[in-house]
Amino acid sequence: MMKASLSRVVLERFVFLTFLWSSSQRPSAWAFTSQSVVPISARGRLVRTSYTTSLHAAARRRDVFAWVKKAALFGGSVVGLTTAPSASSAVSTVKEVDSAAGRIATFSVNNLDGVPGNTGTFQVQLQPDWAPLGVERFEKLVSSAFYNENRVFRVVPGFVVQFGINGSPSVQSEWRSKNFRDDPVKVSNERGTLVFATAGKDSRTTQIFINTREQGNEFLDSQGFAPIGRVLGDGMSVVDRMYAGYGEGSPKGNGPSQGRIQLQGNSYLKENYPNLSY
């Protein structure tokens, strides 16, 4: 199962909000296809989503943003409407983000390497200034628990990991036609960025992918894939362990068929692709 949470920090004069979240859709390496970019697939599922908010150092808010130019992000978040804190592990491999940074999404993943019981956690710093519409949709999906029990159905090593089709066909059908407008691409598809998949102009819905290629997937920029956030710290060490043994999705590979996931949900994946991370 995968669990996600969001948070945004404010220490002293920095405002910090946190939330639990998860989300998905699909990218491909070369072309477009139903809610994703075409070339390469991965398996996966996302699981539970909880929503938490925490506020640190609310005093003197009036001049908070006058002082906040760059804030250091820290790991940790709490499930439920309680304070979320934790200044335990400082971000080490992620560039500093400015005061426009949004909440932090924390994901707990099961079946890493395709082994039951192998779990891990990673966090994503959301960036509403990069893609406000994408961040808004992501948060809405998380708050509705859309990503609970979702599988990471497409994992293409050195390219992307993709998820975001709900395990319940009835729930998925409610979102299938809820397309939302594109955000302009303001930052490149670097390794570790979280991005909504698309099937063309203004076709984003629920599927999301994380860029895993070491050099990034810059070619996706011109195709309209707008990152909404970035994996923090050493989180990519968890993302890189999502099970990739089934290969690209059908019909290009032996992996899951997105069409059948839409129609049959997790029952199809559990029976035919039991090793998928989620």
C-alpha positions in Angstrom: 0.0 0.0 0.0 1.1 3.5 -0.6 0.4 6.3 1.7 0.9 10.0 1.0 0.9 13.2 3.0 1.4 16.9 2.3 3.2 19.6 4.3 4.7 23.0 4.0 7.1 24.4 6.6 7.4 27.7 8.3 10.0 28.0 11.0 10.0 31.2 12.9 9.0 33.4 10.1 8.4 30.6 7.7 4.9 29.1 7.4 4.8 25.3 7.2 1.8 23.3 6.1 1.7 19.6 5.9 -0.6 17.1 4.3 -0.7 13.4 3.5 -1.3 12.7 -0.2 -0.8 10.5 -3.2 -1.6 10.7 -6.8 -1.1 9.4 -10.4 -1.3 9.3 -14.3 1.1 8.2 -17.0 4.1 9.5 -19.1 5.9 7.9 -21.9 9.2 8.5 -23.5 8.3 9.4 -26.9 4.7 10.0 -27.8 1.2 10.4 -26.3 -1.3 7.8 -25.6 -4.2 7.6 -23.2 -3.2 9.8 -20.4 0.5 9.3 -20.7 3.5 9.7 -22.8 4.1 6.8 -25.0 7.3 5.0 -24.8 7.7 2.9 -21.7 5.5 1.5 -19.1 5.7 0.7 -15.5 3.6 -1.1 -13.0 2.4 0.4 -9.8 -0.1 1.3 -7.3 -0.7 4.0 -4.9 -2.4 3.3 -1.7 -4.0 5.4 1.0 -4.1 9.0 1.3 -4.5 11.0 4.4 -4.7 14.7 4.8 -2.9 16.6 7.5 -2.2 20.2 8.2 0.3 21.7 10.4 1.2 25.3 11.0 4.5 26.3 12.7 5.4 29.7 14.0 2.2 31.5 13.0 3.2 34.6 15.0 3.9 37.7 13.1 2.5 36.5 9.8 2.3 39.9 8.3 6.0 40.0 7.7 6.5 36.3 7.2 6.7 36.5 3.4 8.9 39.5 3.6 11.5 37.4 5.3 11.0 34.2 3.5 13.1 34.0 0.4 14.3 30.5 0.7 13.2 27.9 3.2 14.8 24.7 4.2 12.5 21.7 4.0 12.4 18.9 6.5 10.9 15.4 6.4 8.1 14.1 8.4 4.4 14.6 8.6 1.5 13.4 10.8 -1.7 11.7 9.8 -4.9 13.5 10.7 -5.7 17.1 11.5 -2.9 17.6 14.0 0.4 19.4 14.0 2.9 17.9 11.8 6.4 18.7 12.5 9.6 16.9 12.4 12.7 18.8 11.6 14.5 15.5 11.6 16.0 15.0 8.2 17.0 18.0 6.3 16.7 17.9 2.6 20.1 17.1 1.1 19.8 16.5 -2.6 17.1 19.0 -3.5 17.6 22.6 -4.5 16.4 25.2 -2.1 12.8 26.3 -2.8 11.4 29.8 -2.2 8.4 30.9 -0.2 6.0 29.9 -3.0 6.6 26.2 -2.2 3.5 24.4 -1.3 2.7 21.4 0.8 4.9 18.3 1.1 3.4 15.0 -0.1 4.7 11.9 1.8 4.3 8.5 0.2 4.6 5.2 2.0 5.1 2.3 -0.5 4.8 -1.4 -0.2 6.1 -4.3 -2.3 9.3 -2.5 -3.2 11.4 -4.8 -5.5 8.2 -6.8 -5.8 8.7 -8.3 -2.3 5.8 -8.2 0.2 6.7 -6.5 3.4 9.4 -4.3 1.7 8.3 -0.8 2.4 9.7 2.7 2.1 8.8 6.3 2.3 9.6 9.3 0.1 8.4 13.0 0.0 7.5 15.4 -2.7 7.6 19.1 -2.4 4.6 20.5 -4.3 5.1 23.8 -6.2 1.9 25.7 -6.9 4.0 28.4 -8.6 5.1 25.9 -11.2 1.7 24.4 -12.0 -1.2 25.8 -9.9 -3.9 23.8 -11.7 -2.0 20.6 -11.4 -1.3 21.1 -7.7 -4.9 21.9 -7.1 -6.1 18.7 -8.8 -3.5 16.6 -7.0 -4.6 17.9 -3.6 -8.3 17.3 -4.5 -7.5 13.7 -5.4 -5.6 13.1 -2.3 -8.3 14.6 0.0 -10.8 12.3 -1.6 -8.6 9.2 -1.0 -8.5 8.5 -4.7 -5.0 7.0 -4.6 -5.7 4.5 -1.8 -4.7 1.0 -3.0 -3.6 2.2 -6.4 -0.9 0.1 -8.1 2.2 1.6 -9.7 1.3 0.0 -13.0 4.0 1.3 -15.2 7.7 1.3 -14.3 10.3 1.9 -17.0 13.8 2.0 -15.5 15.7 5.1 -16.5 12.6 6.8 -17.7 9.5 7.0 -15.4 7.3 5.3 -12.8 3.6 5.9 -13.4 0.4 5.5 -11.3 -3.0 7.0 -10.8 -5.7 4.6 -12.0 -8.0 3.8 -9.1 -8.4 0.2 -8.0 -12.1 0.5 -8.1 -13.6 0.8 -11.6 -16.6 2.7 -10.2 -14.4 5.3 -8.6 -12.2 5.6 -11.7 -15.3 6.1 -13.9 -16.2 9.2 -11.9 -12.9 10.8 -12.8 -12.3 9.6 -16.3 -14.0 12.5 -18.0 -12.9 15.2 -15.5 -10.1 16.7 -17.7 -8.5 19.9 -16.6 -6.6 22.6 -18.4 -2.9 22.4 -19.0 -0.4 24.5 -17.0 2.4 26.1 -19.0 5.7 24.3 -18.6 7.8 26.5 -16.3 10.5 24.0 -15.2 12.1 21.1 -16.9 11.2 17.4 -16.4 14.3 16.7 -14.4 14.9 13.5 -12.4 12.7 13.4 -9.4 9.9 15.7 -10.7 6.3 14.7 -10.2 4.1 15.3 -13.3 0.6 14.7 -14.5 0.3 12.4 -17.5 -1.6 13.5 -20.5 -3.1 12.3 -23.8 -3.0 15.6 -25.5 -4.0 19.2 -24.9 -6.0 19.8 -21.7 -6.5 16.1 -21.1 -5.0 15.6 -17.7 -7.1 13.8 -15.2 -5.6 11.5 -12.4 -2.5 9.7 -13.7 0.9 10.9 -12.5 4.5 9.9 -13.1 7.9 10.6 -11.6 10.8 11.2 -13.9 13.6 8.7 -13.0 16.2 9.2 -15.8 19.4 10.5 -14.3 19.8 13.2 -17.0 16.1 14.1 -16.8 13.5 13.9 -19.6 13.9 17.3 -21.1 12.2 16.2 -24.3 8.9 16.0 -22.4 9.0 19.8 -21.8 8.0 20.6 -25.4 5.2 18.0 -25.2 3.5 20.0 -22.5 4.3 17.9 -19.4 4.4 20.4 -16.6 6.0 19.3 -13.3 4.0 20.0 -10.1 6.7 19.1 -7.6 10.0 17.4 -6.8 11.0 14.4 -4.7 13.0 15.5 -1.7 16.2 14.2 -0.1 17.1 10.6 -0.9 13.5 9.8 -1.8 14.5 8.6 -5.2 16.2 5.6 -3.6 12.7 4.4 -2.8 11.2 5.4 -6.1 13.9 3.5 -8.0 12.9 0.3 -6.1 9.3 0.2 -7.4 8.8 -3.1 -9.2 9.7 -3.0 -12.9 9.8 -6.7 -13.7 6.8 -6.8 -15.9 8.2 -4.4 -18.4 6.3 -1.8 -20.6 2.5 -1.9 -20.6 0.4 -3.6 -23.2 0.4 -3.6 -26.1 4.0 -2.5 -26.4 5.1 -4.9 -23.6 4.0 -7.6 -21.2 2.9 -5.2 -18.6 -0.7 -4.3 -17.5 -3.2 -2.9 -19.9 -4.5 0.5 -18.9 -7.8 -0.3 -20.5 -8.3 -3.4 -18.4 -7.2 -1.6 -15.2 -9.9 1.0 -16.0 -12.5 -1.7 -16.4 -11.5 -4.3 -13.8 -9.3 -2.4 -11.3 -7.2 -4.1 -8.8 -8.8 -7.5 -9.2 -7.1 -7.7 -12.7 -3.8 -6.5 -11.3 -3.7 -8.7 -8.2 -4.4 -11.8 -10.3 -2.0 -11.1 -13.2 0.6 -8.7 -11.8 0.9 -9.5 -8.0 4.4 -8.0 -7.7 3.5 -4.5 -8.5 4.5 -1.9 -5.9 1.6 0.0 -4.2 
